[in-house]
Amino acid sequence: MLFGVRWGDPLALVAVVLAFALVGAAAGLLLGAVMRTQEQAGGVGVPLALALAAVGGSMVPAELFPPALARVSRLTPHAWGNAALTEILAEDAGLGAVLDEVAVLLAFALVLGVAAAVLLRQRLLPRG
């Protein structure tokens, strides 16, 4: 807004950003559940996030990837988020056009969040 940038449909944009934020929160919880120290989490989390972002098309557009890498990139939440944002910004798509991407992002968040909850429960509750 500050520079007059047209961000597309606000509802679609908010849905994608919130879904991706949920993925990030769930991934952070899972990383925290797996790692024993802050240093381990930082040492693993930052390179992992950068690698996923690169493979997901956040550093180079996925349209430039070879076909095999383009298929692999769809295994990352970044690819789904980037695809949705591209539709919203470049094609002026609304919420209906990005519901598939938002649903996939929410599925990533759910799987990561459940895995984090299970691991945290095992770690924090005494057995018996």
Secondary structure, 3 states (H helix, E strand, C coil): CCCCCCCCCHHHHHHHHHHHHHHHHHHHHHHHHHCCCHHHHHHHHHHHHHHHHHHCCCCCCHHHCCHHHHHHHCCCHHHHHHHHHHHHHHCCCCHHHHHHHHHHHHHHHHHHHHHHHHHHHHHHCCCC
